[in-house]
C-alpha cells in the first residue's frame, strides 16, 4: 500500500501511521484555543513527534459541527508560522487541514507535504489543479453537507455503499484533474454528516472501504459518537474507546490514524501489527 508524497514513496502495508492533530484554532471541539499561540502549537507538535507521530496535521479552521467558515487570510495567519517552524526544525511530514486552495498553496510553499481536504476537492475548484501541480499527498474525505449543517439530519440509504461510491468518484475526479492516484488517501469522514449509527457501520466495514485500494484514514479521536456507548460527555474522557478503535481498524485494514493522543494510539498500532505478523 504505497502513498506517494512529493515524489517520495511510502509503504503503509506493514506499518500504519499516526497523524497528530494540531488545531491552531480558538474553537475546535476538543482543544480549541489551547494551541492558538504559535509557540504553544510548536511545542505541542514537538511533543507529538517525540511520542512517535509520523505526520502532523495543522489546521486553522475548526470543522466541528456548527462551525462557521474562517477567511483564508486568517487561516494563513494562524498556520503558516507553525508550518515554517516545523519545517525548519524537523523532517516530519506536515499536512494542511483546509478546503481553501489559497491556504493550501501558502502551506505548501511554507513546507507542507499533504493537503487534507474535508470536502474531497469539491469545496474549491482551484484545489485539484493545485494538488496536481504540486505533487502533494492528498487526503480526500467524505462529508455530507458542510461543517455548519452536517449534523442536522444526516441520512443515507446505505452509508457504506454511498461512501464507497464517493471514494471511487473522487479517485476518478482526481485522475481527470491530473492528480497521480498514488498520491491519494481516503477518509470516510467519521462524524462528518453521520449519525452515531452511521459511524459504527462505517467502522464495522473498514475492510470494505480499505479494499478500494488506497490508504485509508480513520479519525475517531475524542469524537462525540463515542459517548453513545461509553456515556462520557467529556471529550478527554473518550480517550480509551478511540485507542481500541485504532487497534480494531488497523486489523481491518486501515492505514493512517488521525489522533490527539499520539503515544497510546501508536502503541496500540504497533501491538496490533505485531500480533498480525505472529511476532
PLY file of the C-alpha trace (Angstrom):
ply
format ascii 1.0
element vertex 279
property float x
property float y
property float z
element edge 278
property int vertex1
property int vertex2
end_header
0.00 0.00 0.00
2.03 2.92 -1.35
1.32 6.59 -0.68
3.22 8.99 -2.94
4.01 12.36 -1.35
6.05 14.89 -3.33
7.71 12.13 -5.40
8.62 10.05 -2.33
7.01 6.63 -1.96
5.87 5.49 1.49
4.82 1.89 2.13
1.99 1.65 4.67
1.28 -2.04 4.19
3.15 -3.38 7.22
3.43 -0.21 9.30
0.49 2.15 9.78
0.92 5.83 10.53
-0.17 8.15 13.30
-1.32 11.62 12.21
-1.09 14.03 15.14
-3.81 16.69 15.29
-2.65 20.29 15.72
-5.60 22.69 15.89
-4.38 26.28 15.67
-7.90 27.49 16.35
-9.92 29.12 19.14
-12.97 26.88 18.75
-12.13 23.26 17.89
-14.36 20.84 19.81
-11.67 19.24 21.98
-8.71 21.59 22.32
-9.90 24.89 20.85
-7.67 27.76 21.98
-5.06 25.53 23.62
-2.55 25.96 20.77
-3.59 29.25 19.18
-0.27 30.78 20.25
2.38 29.66 17.69
4.92 28.87 20.39
2.45 26.60 22.20
1.45 24.98 18.91
5.07 24.28 18.04
5.77 22.84 21.49
2.77 20.54 21.17
3.84 19.44 17.68
7.31 18.61 19.01
5.72 16.64 21.84
3.67 14.60 19.36
6.74 13.98 17.20
8.65 12.78 20.27
5.80 10.38 21.03
6.04 8.90 17.54
3.75 10.87 15.21
4.52 10.13 11.57
2.92 13.35 10.39
1.41 16.49 11.89
-1.95 17.75 10.60
-2.13 21.55 11.03
-5.48 23.30 10.76
-6.53 26.92 11.20
-10.27 26.43 10.80
-12.50 24.34 13.05
-14.67 21.78 11.26
-16.67 20.82 14.36
-20.46 20.59 13.85
-21.93 24.06 13.51
-18.60 25.77 12.88
-18.55 28.96 10.83
-16.09 29.34 7.93
-12.81 31.15 8.62
-11.44 33.50 5.92
-8.38 32.23 4.06
-6.16 35.09 5.22
-6.96 34.34 8.87
-6.26 30.64 8.39
-2.94 31.56 6.78
-2.07 33.89 9.66
-2.67 31.06 12.11
-0.95 28.14 10.40
1.98 29.44 8.36
4.28 30.39 11.29
3.73 26.93 12.77
4.41 25.11 9.49
7.54 27.18 8.85
8.86 26.46 12.33
8.09 22.76 11.99
9.83 22.54 8.66
12.89 24.41 9.95
13.32 22.06 12.90
12.04 18.67 11.79
11.77 16.31 8.84
8.32 15.11 9.96
5.66 15.13 7.28
3.20 18.02 7.60
-0.34 18.18 6.27
-2.53 21.25 5.96
-6.13 20.71 7.02
-8.08 23.08 4.78
-10.66 23.19 2.00
-9.35 26.52 0.67
-6.79 26.40 -2.15
-5.30 29.76 -1.15
-4.49 28.35 2.30
-3.21 25.09 0.86
-0.93 26.90 -1.59
0.56 29.06 1.17
1.05 25.99 3.35
2.75 24.00 0.59
5.03 26.96 -0.10
5.88 27.05 3.62
6.85 23.38 3.56
3.70 21.29 3.99
3.65 17.94 2.18
-0.02 16.92 2.20
-3.41 18.56 1.60
-6.13 17.22 3.91
-9.40 18.42 2.36
-12.64 17.68 4.21
-14.61 18.46 1.05
-12.78 15.87 -1.06
-11.61 18.51 -3.60
-15.18 19.73 -4.10
-15.11 22.86 -1.95
-12.74 24.95 -4.06
-12.30 24.41 -7.83
-8.69 25.56 -7.55
-7.73 22.77 -5.16
-7.46 19.86 -7.60
-5.17 21.74 -10.05
-3.00 22.83 -7.12
-2.70 19.26 -5.86
-1.84 18.01 -9.34
0.82 20.64 -9.93
2.45 20.30 -6.51
2.61 16.53 -6.32
1.49 16.76 -2.71
-0.17 13.90 -0.95
-3.94 14.37 -0.78
-6.48 13.14 1.77
-9.98 13.15 0.30
-12.69 12.98 2.96
-16.39 12.24 2.65
-18.75 14.75 4.24
-22.49 15.11 3.82
-23.27 18.84 3.90
-20.91 21.39 5.44
-19.48 21.66 8.96
-22.19 24.20 9.72
-25.06 21.91 8.63
-23.71 18.35 8.53
-25.17 17.05 11.79
-28.69 18.47 11.45
-30.25 15.37 9.87
-27.73 13.06 8.17
-29.48 10.42 6.07
-28.34 7.56 3.81
-29.96 4.58 2.13
-26.71 2.61 2.59
-23.93 4.63 4.19
-21.15 2.13 3.42
-22.10 1.83 -0.26
-22.55 5.60 -0.63
-19.20 6.43 0.95
-17.57 3.76 -1.22
-19.17 5.30 -4.33
-17.92 8.72 -3.26
-14.39 7.34 -2.93
-14.47 5.86 -6.42
-15.89 9.06 -7.91
-13.30 11.14 -6.06
-10.50 8.99 -7.44
-11.90 9.44 -10.95
-12.10 13.21 -10.40
-8.53 13.30 -9.10
-7.27 11.35 -12.10
-9.17 13.62 -14.52
-7.60 16.63 -12.78
-4.09 15.32 -13.34
-3.50 14.07 -9.80
-1.44 10.90 -9.57
-3.82 8.38 -7.94
-0.85 7.10 -5.92
-0.88 10.48 -4.13
-4.43 9.97 -2.85
-5.56 8.68 0.54
-9.23 8.35 1.51
-11.11 9.23 4.70
-14.73 8.13 5.35
-15.28 11.24 7.49
-16.40 9.72 10.79
-18.70 12.29 12.43
-18.96 14.46 9.32
-22.59 14.26 8.31
-23.16 10.92 10.01
-25.22 9.72 12.95
-23.68 7.52 15.62
-25.19 4.53 13.83
-23.68 5.57 10.51
-20.27 5.91 12.18
-20.50 2.43 13.68
-21.49 0.90 10.33
-18.57 2.56 8.55
-16.09 1.40 11.16
-17.52 -2.13 11.11
-16.96 -2.12 7.34
-13.43 -0.70 7.37
-12.22 -3.70 5.36
-14.73 -2.94 2.59
-13.52 0.66 2.33
-9.85 -0.35 2.51
-10.41 -2.78 -0.37
-10.87 0.20 -2.73
-7.09 0.17 -2.81
-5.86 3.49 -1.46
-4.54 4.27 2.04
-7.48 4.63 4.40
-7.51 7.36 7.06
-9.57 6.90 10.23
-10.32 9.84 12.53
-12.34 8.96 15.62
-10.26 10.64 18.33
-12.43 12.13 21.11
-15.49 12.40 18.83
-18.94 12.67 20.35
-20.36 9.44 18.88
-18.05 7.52 21.25
-20.15 8.76 24.17
-23.24 6.97 22.82
-21.61 3.76 24.03
-19.32 4.89 26.85
-21.56 7.63 28.26
-18.67 10.08 28.64
-19.65 13.64 27.72
-16.10 14.97 28.22
-14.02 14.78 25.00
-10.92 13.88 27.02
-12.86 11.01 28.60
-13.38 9.40 25.18
-9.73 8.53 25.04
-9.68 4.74 25.53
-12.51 3.91 23.10
-10.55 5.74 20.41
-7.43 3.69 21.17
-9.50 0.50 20.92
-10.80 1.58 17.52
-7.27 2.30 16.28
-6.33 -1.30 17.02
-9.55 -2.68 15.55
-9.47 -0.63 12.36
-5.81 -1.41 11.77
-6.68 -5.09 11.96
-9.47 -4.42 9.42
-7.03 -2.77 7.00
-6.92 0.98 7.77
-3.52 2.67 7.42
-3.48 6.18 8.94
-5.00 7.28 12.25
-5.72 10.94 12.99
-5.47 11.35 16.78
-4.98 13.83 19.62
-3.09 11.45 21.93
-0.17 10.04 19.96
1.64 7.64 22.30
-1.18 5.25 23.27
-2.54 5.10 19.72
0.94 4.39 18.37
1.45 1.64 20.94
-1.93 0.09 20.06
-0.96 0.23 16.38
2.43 -1.44 16.88
0.94 -4.17 19.09
-1.82 -4.94 16.60
0.73 -5.16 13.77
2.99 -7.44 15.78
0.11 -9.80 16.57
-0.93 -9.74 12.92
2.56 -10.83 11.89
2.59 -13.53 14.56
5.64 -11.93 16.20
0 1
1 2
2 3
3 4
4 5
5 6
6 7
7 8
8 9
9 10
10 11
11 12
12 13
13 14
14 15
15 16
16 17
17 18
18 19
19 20
20 21
21 22
22 23
23 24
24 25
25 26
26 27
27 28
28 29
29 30
30 31
31 32
32 33
33 34
34 35
35 36
36 37
37 38
38 39
39 40
40 41
41 42
42 43
43 44
44 45
45 46
46 47
47 48
48 49
49 50
50 51
51 52
52 53
53 54
54 55
55 56
56 57
57 58
58 59
59 60
60 61
61 62
62 63
63 64
64 65
65 66
66 67
67 68
68 69
69 70
70 71
71 72
72 73
73 74
74 75
75 76
76 77
77 78
78 79
79 80
80 81
81 82
82 83
83 84
84 85
85 86
86 87
87 88
88 89
89 90
90 91
91 92
92 93
93 94
94 95
95 96
96 97
97 98
98 99
99 100
100 101
101 102
102 103
103 104
104 105
105 106
106 107
107 108
108 109
109 110
110 111
111 112
112 113
113 114
114 115
115 116
116 117
117 118
118 119
119 120
120 121
121 122
122 123
123 124
124 125
125 126
126 127
127 128
128 129
129 130
130 131
131 132
132 133
133 134
134 135
135 136
136 137
137 138
138 139
139 140
140 141
141 142
142 143
143 144
144 145
145 146
146 147
147 148
148 149
149 150
150 151
151 152
152 153
153 154
154 155
155 156
156 157
157 158
158 159
159 160
160 161
161 162
162 163
163 164
164 165
165 166
166 167
167 168
168 169
169 170
170 171
171 172
172 173
173 174
174 175
175 176
176 177
177 178
178 179
179 180
180 181
181 182
182 183
183 184
184 185
185 186
186 187
187 188
188 189
189 190
190 191
191 192
192 193
193 194
194 195
195 196
196 197
197 198
198 199
199 200
200 201
201 202
202 203
203 204
204 205
205 206
206 207
207 208
208 209
209 210
210 211
211 212
212 213
213 214
214 215
215 216
216 217
217 218
218 219
219 220
220 221
221 222
222 223
223 224
224 225
225 226
226 227
227 228
228 229
229 230
230 231
231 232
232 233
233 234
234 235
235 236
236 237
237 238
238 239
239 240
240 241
241 242
242 243
243 244
244 245
245 246
246 247
247 248
248 249
249 250
250 251
251 252
252 253
253 254
254 255
255 256
256 257
257 258
258 259
259 260
260 261
261 262
262 263
263 264
264 265
265 266
266 267
267 268
268 269
269 270
270 271
271 272
272 273
273 274
274 275
275 276
276 277
277 278
